[in-house]
Amino acid sequence: MNRYPLWKYLLLVVVIAAGCLYALPNLFGQDPALQISTAEGSAPSEQARERIRRLLSDEGVTIRGTEVSEDHLLVRLASADAQVRAADELAVALGRDYTVALNLAPATPGWLRDIGGQPMYLGLDLRGGVHFLMEVDIEAVLEQTLARYRDEFRRLLREADIRYGDITLRETGVAMQFADAARRDAAREALSPDYLELEFNAAEVNGTPTLEATLSEQELREVRNFAVEQNMTTLRNRVNELGVAEPVIQRQGLNRIVVQLPGVQDTARAKDIIGATATLEFRMVDSGNFPYFGDGDDPVPPGTERFPERGGGYVLLEREVIITGDAITDASSGIDTQTGQPEVNIRLSGSGGNVMNRITGDRVGDHMAVVFKETEVQARRVDGEVVREQVEVEEVINVARIQEQLGSRFRITGLDSSREARNLALLLRAGSLAAPMQIVEERTIGPSLGQENINQGLAAVIVGFLLVVLFMAVYYKVFGLVANLALLANLVLIVAVLSLLQATLTLPGIAGIVLTVGMAVDANVLIYERIREELRAGSSTQQAIEAGYGKAFSTIADANVTTLIAALVLFAFGTGPVKGFAVTLSIGIVSSMFTAILGTRAVVNLIYGGRRGVRLAI
């Protein structure tokens, strides 16, 4: 009586041993590190790696170790101060050909990583993750909006056969000049019915009849708010594409957005995708000057702009933009079946497809270019100090002959690699930004910021654990010590499961663990009190043990199942920290059922099983 078969003991040993093994990586901590990759998203060459080592050595930065993977070089450093200093120096020395990002690299031994051992992620309120503060260029979005109106006015006036002079942008509107007042009035009648959000006013500027189309105050507010809201939506889509758990994306003030990515490890990838302010423009190539053999300083013909090509050289494009990234509804990367080269397949919205269809229908045989615009912050040295400044990078990534009239579906070819095609498709699929943004603050959260939360959280777990251990040992004696063993195993299993799932532990998650510590011994209290009742009723030692575990099980199961249901509801409907609490609580409930019932019964059976007449220390 009260003996377990061998397989149950083996199951317990295997589960506890596996729990200890996979909880072990959390003891090794993390190293400050730099993650360096090329602009194409690959690891630096051996020559570049040697140059990086030499640069850091010259600056007196100690390298703990380096690791090379397919897409980046990881350089482990001795301290956070050395990490920041090294990042600035490398950003200046390597330029925009490389991405240098801060990182926290797990210090887990290689043999443990080989069997899947990884530390659990910690939220930004504890330690680990990436924080971006991004500023939306409100003036740029206003300028883009007015430029769009200007181009539409030109097209509509040409279609209405109304001759016009200069069309210029004002601070909050567009000014159109005409040869006489009759044409100005005709233009007003043609445009005003379709643009109710604009105020059209006739004026005389230096004796020239002028029609001014001005955005109202309400429309100005809507344009600015829309820019920030659309950028937030785009960032959320990009974070979803990255697969980051429990991200925080929220507005701060009039034109700033906070992005927090707790537990993210590939910070270079996050910086590439989240920080990218890339937009696309489709423009026609100036047919009279293609190919273009001029230099970057040569004058260009009126009505054209010069852009550098990604492969080198320049190309002249017409000023009018056919469509921008706003018109793109879907994009996917693939391989051209004829050439075997990477490509991006694009689908446009209905209005975008109509514009593309109309313009390309008249220009079959001409060339169309795809302009990739990106606003980034570059580091340079000024008077011995490293400063970062905003730079707009524009380049033509593709020039192709229009073979037939295009519609809502077409493709971009001429990309350098499959990775570049995937990244570009991701940016396009997530949506283009309504306004350019720059990262005004970027940091990888280290121990310093959340140290107080870490200390308080650990203190809560330790104090709660010790008080429960002390009470159980004093009140239930040997049985209390057995319950304490189960409680310790329960904590180990919770940490192990969180590590295996690569879940993000936050401060509310620690609260869930503290709550689990108290709930874990509830089951043992119910069992032990039931055993006491059986002993007082005159049952034998073995009968009391059997009845205690058997009759208390239904009560324990009911209590834990109802709590588990509540935790699942919290997880389903909660967000952010609430989900973190629900995850740790759910794991704690399941593991406490295992350790408090199966685990303690096994130990009790080993101590008292089969012994008749023995007195229970309870």
C-alpha positions as CSV (number, residue, x, y, z in Angstrom):
1,M,0.0,0.0,0.0
2,N,1.2,3.5,-0.8
3,R,3.9,2.4,-3.2
4,Y,4.5,3.9,-6.6
5,P,5.5,1.8,-9.7
6,L,9.0,2.4,-10.9
7,W,7.9,4.4,-14.0
8,K,6.3,7.1,-11.9
9,Y,9.6,7.6,-10.0
10,L,11.5,7.7,-13.3
11,L,9.0,10.2,-14.7
12,L,9.5,12.5,-11.7
13,V,13.3,12.3,-11.9
14,V,13.3,13.0,-15.7
15,V,11.0,16.0,-15.4
16,I,12.9,17.5,-12.4
17,A,16.2,16.9,-14.1
18,A,15.0,18.4,-17.4
19,G,13.6,21.4,-15.4
20,C,16.9,22.0,-13.7
21,L,18.8,21.7,-17.0
22,Y,16.6,24.2,-18.9
23,A,16.4,26.6,-16.0
24,L,20.2,26.7,-15.8
25,P,20.8,29.2,-18.7
26,N,19.2,31.9,-16.6
27,L,22.1,31.8,-14.2
28,F,24.7,32.9,-16.7
29,G,23.5,36.4,-17.5
30,Q,24.1,38.5,-20.6
31,D,27.1,40.2,-22.2
32,P,26.9,43.7,-23.7
33,A,27.5,43.2,-27.4
34,L,27.5,44.8,-30.8
35,Q,25.7,43.2,-33.7
36,I,27.2,44.2,-37.1
37,S,25.9,43.4,-40.5
38,T,26.3,44.8,-44.0
39,A,23.7,47.0,-45.7
40,E,22.7,43.9,-47.7
41,G,22.0,42.0,-44.4
42,S,24.9,39.6,-44.4
43,A,27.9,39.1,-42.1
44,P,31.0,41.3,-42.7
45,S,33.8,39.7,-44.6
46,E,37.0,38.4,-43.0
47,Q,38.8,41.5,-44.1
48,A,36.0,43.7,-42.6
49,R,36.1,41.7,-39.3
50,E,39.8,42.2,-39.0
51,R,39.3,45.9,-39.6
52,I,36.7,46.0,-36.8
53,R,39.0,44.2,-34.4
54,R,41.8,46.6,-35.2
55,L,39.6,49.7,-34.7
56,L,38.3,48.5,-31.3
57,S,41.9,47.6,-30.2
58,D,43.1,51.1,-31.2
59,E,40.3,52.6,-29.0
60,G,41.3,50.4,-26.1
61,V,38.0,48.4,-26.1
62,T,38.5,44.8,-24.8
63,I,36.7,42.2,-26.9
64,R,35.5,39.1,-24.9
65,G,34.7,37.1,-28.0
66,T,33.2,37.2,-31.5
67,E,30.6,35.0,-33.2
68,V,29.9,34.9,-36.9
69,S,26.5,33.8,-38.3
70,E,25.1,34.0,-41.8
71,D,23.7,37.5,-41.4
72,H,25.7,39.2,-38.7
73,L,28.9,39.5,-36.6
74,L,28.4,39.5,-32.8
75,V,31.1,41.2,-30.8
76,R,30.9,40.6,-27.0
77,L,32.3,43.4,-24.9
78,A,33.3,43.8,-21.2
79,S,30.9,46.6,-20.1
80,A,28.0,48.8,-21.2
81,D,30.2,51.8,-21.4
82,A,32.6,50.1,-23.8
83,Q,29.6,49.0,-25.8
84,V,28.3,52.5,-26.3
85,R,31.8,53.9,-27.1
86,A,32.5,51.1,-29.5
87,A,29.2,51.6,-31.3
88,D,29.9,55.3,-31.9
89,E,33.4,54.6,-33.2
90,L,32.4,51.9,-35.5
91,A,29.4,53.9,-36.8
92,V,31.8,56.7,-37.9
93,A,34.4,54.3,-39.3
94,L,32.2,51.9,-41.2
95,G,29.6,54.4,-42.5
96,R,26.2,53.5,-44.0
97,D,27.6,50.4,-45.6
98,Y,27.1,48.6,-42.3
99,T,24.5,48.5,-39.6
100,V,25.9,48.7,-36.0
101,A,23.3,47.9,-33.3
102,L,23.5,47.5,-29.6
103,N,22.6,44.1,-28.2
104,L,22.6,41.9,-25.1
105,A,23.9,38.5,-25.9
106,P,23.2,35.5,-23.6
107,A,26.3,34.2,-22.0
108,T,25.0,30.6,-22.0
109,P,27.7,28.0,-22.7
110,G,27.8,26.5,-26.1
111,W,27.0,22.9,-24.9
112,L,23.8,24.2,-23.3
113,R,22.8,26.1,-26.4
114,D,23.4,23.0,-28.5
115,I,20.6,21.2,-26.7
116,G,18.2,24.2,-26.9
117,G,19.0,25.8,-23.6
118,Q,18.2,29.5,-23.7
119,P,17.4,32.0,-20.9
120,M,13.9,33.4,-20.7
121,Y,13.3,36.9,-22.0
122,L,12.9,39.7,-19.6
123,G,10.6,42.6,-20.3
124,L,11.8,46.2,-20.5
125,D,10.6,46.9,-17.0
126,L,13.2,44.3,-15.8
127,R,16.0,43.9,-18.3
128,G,16.5,43.4,-21.9
129,G,14.8,44.6,-25.1
130,V,15.0,47.6,-27.4
131,H,13.6,51.1,-27.0
132,F,13.0,53.5,-29.8
133,L,11.7,57.0,-29.6
134,M,10.8,58.1,-33.1
135,E,9.9,61.6,-34.2
136,V,7.4,62.1,-37.1
137,D,8.3,64.9,-39.6
138,I,5.0,66.7,-39.6
139,E,6.2,69.4,-41.9
140,A,7.3,66.8,-44.5
141,V,3.8,65.1,-44.5
142,L,2.2,68.5,-45.1
143,E,4.6,69.2,-47.9
144,Q,3.8,65.8,-49.4
145,T,0.1,66.5,-49.2
146,L,0.4,69.9,-50.9
147,A,2.7,68.4,-53.6
148,R,0.0,65.8,-54.3
149,Y,-2.6,68.5,-54.7
150,R,-0.3,70.4,-57.0
151,D,0.2,67.4,-59.3
152,E,-3.5,66.6,-59.3
153,F,-4.4,70.3,-60.2
154,R,-1.9,70.2,-63.1
155,R,-3.5,67.0,-64.5
156,L,-7.1,68.2,-64.0
157,L,-6.4,71.6,-65.6
158,R,-4.8,70.0,-68.6
159,E,-7.7,67.7,-69.0
160,A,-10.1,70.7,-68.8
161,D,-8.0,72.5,-71.3
162,I,-7.4,75.5,-69.0
163,R,-4.0,77.1,-69.5
164,Y,-2.1,78.0,-66.4
165,G,1.2,79.6,-65.3
166,D,3.2,78.7,-62.3
167,I,1.8,76.4,-59.6
168,T,3.7,76.9,-56.4
169,L,3.4,75.6,-52.8
170,R,2.6,77.9,-50.0
171,E,2.8,77.3,-46.3
172,T,-0.6,75.7,-46.0
173,G,-1.8,75.6,-49.6
174,V,-1.2,75.8,-53.3
175,A,-1.1,79.0,-55.5
176,M,-2.0,78.8,-59.2
177,Q,-1.3,81.7,-61.6
178,F,-3.3,82.5,-64.8
179,A,-3.0,84.8,-67.7
180,D,-6.4,86.4,-67.0
181,A,-9.3,86.4,-64.5
182,A,-11.6,84.4,-66.8
183,R,-9.3,81.4,-66.8
184,R,-8.8,81.7,-63.0
185,D,-12.6,81.6,-62.5
186,A,-12.9,78.7,-64.8
187,A,-10.3,76.8,-62.9
188,R,-12.1,77.5,-59.6
189,E,-15.3,76.1,-61.0
190,A,-13.5,73.0,-62.3
191,L,-11.6,72.2,-59.1
192,S,-13.7,73.3,-56.1
193,P,-16.5,70.7,-56.5
194,D,-14.0,67.8,-56.1
195,Y,-12.0,69.4,-53.2
196,L,-14.4,70.3,-50.5
197,E,-11.7,70.2,-47.9
198,L,-9.9,73.1,-49.5
199,E,-10.8,76.8,-49.4
200,F,-10.5,78.4,-52.9
201,N,-9.9,82.1,-52.9
202,A,-9.3,84.5,-55.9
203,A,-6.4,87.0,-55.4
204,E,-4.1,89.3,-57.3
205,V,-0.4,88.7,-56.7
206,N,1.9,91.3,-58.3
207,G,-0.9,92.0,-60.8
208,T,-1.2,88.4,-61.8
209,P,-4.6,86.6,-61.3
210,T,-4.0,83.9,-58.8
211,L,-6.2,81.1,-57.4
212,E,-5.2,80.0,-53.8
213,A,-6.3,76.6,-52.5
214,T,-5.7,76.5,-48.8
215,L,-6.2,73.8,-46.2
216,S,-8.6,74.6,-43.4
217,E,-7.5,74.5,-39.8
218,Q,-9.5,71.4,-39.2
219,E,-8.0,69.7,-42.3
220,L,-4.5,70.7,-41.2
221,R,-5.1,69.0,-37.8
222,E,-6.5,65.9,-39.5
223,V,-3.5,65.7,-41.9
224,R,-1.1,65.9,-39.0
225,N,-3.0,63.4,-36.8
226,F,-3.5,61.0,-39.7
227,A,0.3,61.0,-40.3
228,V,1.1,60.0,-36.8
229,E,-1.8,57.5,-36.6
230,Q,-0.9,55.9,-39.9
231,N,2.8,55.6,-38.9
232,M,1.7,53.9,-35.7
233,T,-0.4,51.4,-37.6
234,T,2.5,50.8,-40.0
235,L,4.9,50.2,-37.1
236,R,2.5,47.8,-35.5
237,N,2.3,45.9,-38.8
238,R,6.1,45.8,-39.0
239,V,6.4,44.6,-35.4
240,N,3.9,41.8,-36.2
241,E,6.0,40.8,-39.2
242,L,9.0,40.6,-36.8
243,G,7.0,38.4,-34.5
244,V,7.9,40.3,-31.3
245,A,6.0,39.3,-28.2
246,E,4.1,42.0,-26.2
247,P,5.4,45.1,-28.1
248,V,4.5,48.6,-26.8
249,I,3.7,51.2,-29.5
250,Q,2.2,54.4,-28.2
251,R,2.0,58.0,-29.1
252,Q,4.0,60.5,-27.0
253,G,3.1,64.2,-27.4
254,L,2.2,65.8,-30.8
255,N,4.6,64.0,-33.1
256,R,6.5,61.3,-31.3
257,I,6.0,57.5,-31.1
258,V,7.5,55.2,-28.5
259,V,8.3,51.7,-29.7
260,Q,9.4,49.1,-27.1
261,L,10.4,45.5,-28.1
262,P,10.8,43.5,-25.0
263,G,13.0,40.4,-25.2
264,V,14.1,41.1,-28.8
265,Q,17.6,39.6,-29.5
266,D,18.2,40.5,-33.2
267,T,18.3,44.2,-32.6
268,A,20.0,44.9,-35.9
269,R,17.0,43.3,-37.7
270,A,14.6,45.3,-35.5
271,K,16.4,48.5,-36.3
272,D,16.4,47.8,-40.0
273,I,12.7,47.2,-40.1
274,I,11.3,49.5,-37.4
275,G,13.7,52.4,-38.0
276,A,13.3,52.3,-41.8
277,T,11.5,55.3,-43.1
278,A,11.6,54.0,-46.6
279,T,9.0,55.1,-49.2
280,L,8.8,54.2,-52.9
281,E,8.0,56.5,-55.9
282,F,7.3,55.3,-59.4
283,R,8.5,57.9,-62.0
284,M,9.0,57.9,-65.7
285,V,12.5,58.1,-67.1
286,D,13.5,61.2,-69.2
287,S,13.5,59.4,-72.6
288,G,15.6,62.1,-74.2
289,N,18.5,61.5,-71.8
290,F,18.5,57.8,-71.3
291,P,21.0,56.4,-70.6
292,Y,22.5,59.3,-68.7
293,F,26.3,59.8,-68.8
294,G,26.6,63.0,-66.9
295,D,28.1,63.6,-63.5
296,G,26.5,64.4,-60.2
297,D,27.2,68.1,-60.6
298,D,26.1,68.7,-64.2
299,P,23.0,70.8,-64.8
300,V,19.8,68.9,-65.6
301,P,17.1,69.8,-68.2
302,P,14.0,71.6,-66.9
303,G,11.3,69.3,-65.6
304,T,13.7,66.5,-64.6
305,E,15.5,65.4,-61.5
306,R,18.8,63.4,-61.2
307,F,19.0,60.4,-58.9
308,P,21.8,58.0,-58.3
309,E,21.4,54.4,-59.3
310,R,22.0,51.6,-56.8
311,G,24.5,49.9,-59.1
312,G,26.4,53.2,-59.8
313,G,25.9,56.1,-62.2
314,Y,22.9,58.4,-62.5
315,V,19.5,58.5,-64.2
316,L,17.3,61.5,-65.1
317,L,13.6,61.2,-64.1
318,E,10.6,63.3,-64.8
319,R,9.4,65.3,-61.8
320,E,5.9,64.0,-61.7
321,V,5.3,61.1,-59.4
322,I,3.1,58.4,-60.9
323,I,2.2,56.7,-57.6
324,T,3.9,56.3,-54.1
325,G,4.0,53.5,-51.6
326,D,0.6,54.5,-50.3
327,A,-1.1,52.8,-53.3
328,I,0.5,49.4,-52.5
329,T,-1.8,46.9,-50.8
330,D,0.3,43.8,-50.9
331,A,3.9,42.8,-51.8
332,S,5.6,39.4,-51.8
333,S,9.1,38.3,-52.6
334,G,9.8,35.5,-55.1
335,I,12.2,34.3,-57.8
336,D,11.9,35.2,-61.5
337,T,11.3,31.8,-63.2
338,Q,13.1,33.0,-66.4
339,T,16.2,34.6,-65.0
340,G,16.4,33.0,-61.5
341,Q,16.8,36.5,-60.0
342,P,14.9,37.8,-56.9
343,E,11.8,39.9,-57.5
344,V,9.0,41.6,-55.5
345,N,5.5,41.1,-56.8
346,I,3.3,44.1,-56.1
347,R,-0.5,44.6,-56.0
348,L,-1.9,48.2,-56.0
349,S,-5.2,49.6,-54.8
350,G,-8.0,50.3,-57.2
351,S,-7.1,54.0,-57.5
352,G,-3.4,53.3,-57.8
353,G,-4.0,50.7,-60.4
354,N,-6.1,53.1,-62.4
355,V,-3.4,55.8,-62.4
356,M,-0.7,53.2,-63.3
357,N,-3.0,51.9,-66.1
358,R,-3.7,55.3,-67.5
359,I,-0.1,56.6,-67.6
360,T,1.6,53.4,-68.8
361,G,-1.0,53.0,-71.5
362,D,0.4,56.1,-73.2
363,R,4.0,55.3,-72.5
364,V,4.5,51.7,-73.7
365,G,8.1,51.3,-74.8
366,D,9.4,54.0,-72.5
367,H,11.3,53.3,-69.2
368,M,9.9,53.6,-65.7
369,A,12.0,53.8,-62.6
370,V,11.4,52.9,-58.9
371,V,12.9,55.4,-56.5
372,F,13.7,54.2,-53.0
373,K,13.8,57.0,-50.4
374,E,15.1,56.5,-46.9
375,T,15.7,58.9,-44.1
376,E,18.4,57.7,-41.7
377,V,20.7,59.0,-39.1
378,Q,24.4,58.8,-39.9
379,A,27.4,59.3,-37.5
380,R,30.3,61.5,-38.3
381,R,33.1,63.1,-36.3
382,V,33.0,66.9,-35.6
383,D,35.9,68.5,-33.6
384,G,36.8,65.1,-32.2
385,E,33.2,64.3,-31.0
386,V,30.9,61.8,-32.6
387,V,27.6,63.5,-33.7
388,R,24.6,62.0,-35.5
389,E,22.7,63.8,-38.2
390,Q,19.6,63.1,-40.3
391,V,20.4,62.3,-43.9
392,E,17.9,61.6,-46.7
393,V,19.2,58.8,-49.0
394,E,17.5,58.6,-52.5
395,E,18.4,56.0,-55.1
396,V,16.9,54.3,-58.1
397,I,16.6,50.6,-57.4
398,N,15.1,49.6,-60.7
399,V,14.7,50.9,-64.3
400,A,12.6,48.8,-66.6
401,R,11.0,49.2,-70.1
402,I,7.2,49.2,-70.1
403,Q,6.5,46.2,-72.3
404,E,2.7,46.5,-72.0
405,Q,0.0,48.6,-70.2
406,L,0.3,47.9,-66.5
407,G,-2.6,47.5,-64.1
408,S,-3.0,46.7,-60.4
409,R,-0.4,43.9,-60.5
410,F,3.3,44.1,-61.5
411,R,6.7,43.3,-60.2
412,I,10.1,44.9,-59.3
413,T,13.2,43.1,-60.5
414,G,16.9,43.9,-60.5
415,L,17.3,43.4,-56.7
416,D,20.7,42.3,-55.4
417,S,19.7,39.4,-53.2
418,S,16.7,37.3,-51.9
419,R,17.2,38.9,-48.5
420,E,16.9,42.4,-50.0
421,A,13.7,41.2,-51.8
422,R,12.3,39.9,-48.6
423,N,13.0,43.0,-46.6
424,L,11.6,45.3,-49.3
425,A,8.5,43.1,-49.6
426,L,8.1,43.3,-45.8
427,L,8.3,47.1,-45.8
428,L,5.8,47.4,-48.6
429,R,3.4,44.8,-47.2
430,A,3.4,46.4,-43.8
431,G,2.5,49.7,-45.4
432,S,4.4,52.8,-46.3
433,L,4.9,55.6,-43.8
434,A,2.6,58.6,-44.1
435,A,5.6,60.8,-43.0
436,P,9.3,60.4,-42.6
437,M,10.5,59.5,-39.1
438,Q,13.9,59.5,-37.5
439,I,15.0,57.7,-34.4
440,V,15.8,60.4,-31.8
441,E,16.5,58.0,-29.0
442,E,17.6,54.3,-29.2
443,R,18.7,52.1,-26.5
444,T,19.0,48.5,-25.4
445,I,17.7,48.4,-21.9
446,G,20.3,47.0,-19.5
447,P,20.4,46.1,-15.9
448,S,20.7,49.7,-14.7
449,L,17.2,50.9,-15.8
450,G,15.2,48.1,-14.3
451,Q,17.5,47.1,-11.4
452,E,15.2,48.4,-8.8
453,N,12.3,46.5,-10.2
454,I,14.5,43.4,-10.4
455,N,15.6,43.7,-6.8
456,Q,12.0,44.3,-5.6
457,G,10.6,41.4,-7.6
458,L,13.3,39.0,-6.5
459,A,12.8,40.2,-2.9
460,A,9.1,39.5,-3.1
461,V,9.7,36.0,-4.4
462,I,12.4,35.2,-1.9
463,V,10.5,36.6,1.1
464,G,7.3,34.9,0.1
465,F,9.1,31.6,-0.5
466,L,11.0,31.7,2.8
467,L,7.9,32.6,4.9
468,V,5.9,29.7,3.3
469,V,8.8,27.3,3.8
470,L,9.2,28.4,7.4
471,F,5.4,28.0,8.1
472,M,5.2,24.6,6.4
473,A,8.3,23.2,8.2
474,V,7.1,24.3,11.7
475,Y,3.4,23.5,11.3
476,Y,3.6,20.2,9.3
477,K,7.1,19.0,10.3
478,V,8.4,16.2,7.9
479,F,5.4,16.6,5.7
480,G,6.1,20.3,5.6
481,L,9.6,19.7,4.4
482,V,8.2,17.5,1.7
483,A,5.9,20.3,0.6
484,N,8.9,22.7,0.6
485,L,10.8,20.4,-1.8
486,A,7.8,20.4,-4.1
487,L,7.6,24.2,-3.9
488,L,11.3,24.5,-4.9
489,A,10.8,22.1,-7.7
490,N,7.7,24.1,-8.8
491,L,9.8,27.3,-9.1
492,V,12.4,25.5,-11.1
493,L,9.8,24.1,-13.5
494,I,8.2,27.5,-14.0
495,V,11.5,29.1,-14.9
496,A,12.3,26.1,-17.2
497,V,9.0,26.3,-19.0
498,L,9.3,30.1,-19.5
499,S,12.8,29.5,-20.9
500,L,11.7,26.7,-23.2
501,L,8.8,28.8,-24.5
502,Q,11.1,31.9,-24.8
503,A,8.3,33.8,-23.0
504,T,8.9,37.4,-21.8
505,L,8.9,37.8,-18.0
506,T,7.7,41.2,-16.8
507,L,7.1,42.6,-13.3
508,P,3.5,41.5,-13.4
509,G,4.8,38.0,-14.4
510,I,6.8,38.0,-11.2
511,A,3.6,38.8,-9.3
512,G,2.1,35.7,-10.9
513,I,5.0,33.6,-9.6
514,V,4.6,35.0,-6.1
515,L,0.9,34.2,-6.2
516,T,1.8,30.7,-7.4
517,V,4.1,30.2,-4.5
518,G,1.2,30.7,-2.1
519,M,-1.2,28.6,-4.2
520,A,1.2,25.7,-4.6
521,V,1.1,24.9,-0.9
522,D,-2.7,25.2,-0.8
523,A,-3.0,21.7,-2.3
524,N,-0.6,20.3,0.3
525,V,-2.5,22.0,3.1
526,L,-5.7,20.4,1.9
527,I,-4.1,17.0,1.7
528,Y,-2.3,17.2,5.1
529,E,-5.4,18.5,6.9
530,R,-7.4,15.6,5.4
531,I,-4.7,13.1,6.6
532,R,-5.0,14.6,10.1
533,E,-8.8,14.2,10.0
534,E,-8.4,10.6,9.0
535,L,-5.9,10.0,11.8
536,R,-8.3,11.5,14.4
537,A,-11.1,9.4,13.1
538,G,-9.0,6.3,13.9
539,S,-7.7,5.3,10.5
540,S,-4.4,3.6,10.2
541,T,-1.3,5.4,8.9
542,Q,-1.5,3.9,5.4
543,Q,-5.2,4.5,5.2
544,A,-4.9,8.1,6.3
545,I,-2.3,8.8,3.6
546,E,-4.4,7.1,0.9
547,A,-7.5,8.9,1.9
548,G,-5.8,12.3,2.3
549,Y,-4.5,12.3,-1.3
550,G,-7.5,10.6,-2.8
551,K,-10.3,12.6,-1.1
552,A,-8.7,16.0,-1.4
553,F,-7.9,15.6,-5.1
554,S,-11.4,16.7,-6.3
555,T,-11.3,19.9,-4.2
556,I,-7.8,20.7,-5.4
557,A,-8.7,20.1,-9.0
558,D,-11.8,22.3,-8.8
559,A,-9.9,25.2,-7.2
560,N,-7.0,25.0,-9.7
561,V,-9.2,24.5,-12.8
562,T,-11.3,27.6,-12.0
563,T,-8.1,29.6,-11.5
564,L,-6.7,28.3,-14.7
565,I,-9.9,29.3,-16.6
566,A,-9.5,32.9,-15.1
567,A,-5.9,32.9,-16.2
568,L,-6.8,31.8,-19.8
569,V,-9.5,34.6,-20.0
570,L,-6.9,37.1,-18.9
571,F,-4.5,35.9,-21.6
572,A,-7.2,36.0,-24.2
573,F,-8.5,39.4,-23.5
574,G,-5.6,41.1,-21.8
575,T,-2.7,43.0,-23.4
576,G,0.9,43.6,-22.5
577,P,1.6,43.1,-18.7
578,V,-1.8,41.4,-18.1
579,K,-0.8,38.6,-20.5
580,G,2.6,38.3,-18.8
581,F,0.7,37.7,-15.5
582,A,-1.6,35.2,-17.1
583,V,1.2,33.2,-18.6
584,T,3.2,32.7,-15.4
585,L,0.0,32.0,-13.4
586,S,-1.1,29.3,-15.9
587,I,2.3,27.7,-15.9
588,G,2.5,27.8,-12.1
589,I,-0.9,26.2,-11.7
590,V,-0.1,23.3,-14.0
591,S,3.4,22.7,-12.5
592,S,2.1,23.0,-8.9
593,M,-0.6,20.4,-9.6
594,F,2.2,18.1,-10.7
595,T,4.7,18.7,-7.9
596,A,2.1,19.1,-5.0
597,I,0.2,15.9,-5.8
598,L,2.4,13.5,-7.8
599,G,5.8,14.8,-6.4
600,T,4.9,15.0,-2.7
601,R,3.1,11.6,-2.9
602,A,6.2,10.0,-4.3
603,V,8.4,11.3,-1.5
604,V,5.8,10.4,1.2
605,N,5.6,6.9,-0.3
606,L,9.3,6.6,-0.1
607,I,9.4,7.6,3.6
608,Y,6.3,5.9,4.9
609,G,5.0,3.6,2.2
610,G,4.6,-0.1,3.4
611,R,5.5,0.7,7.0
612,R,2.8,-0.4,9.4
613,G,2.3,1.3,12.8
614,V,4.7,4.1,12.0
615,R,3.8,7.5,13.5
616,L,3.4,10.3,11.0
617,A,5.3,13.5,11.6
618,I,2.4,15.8,10.7
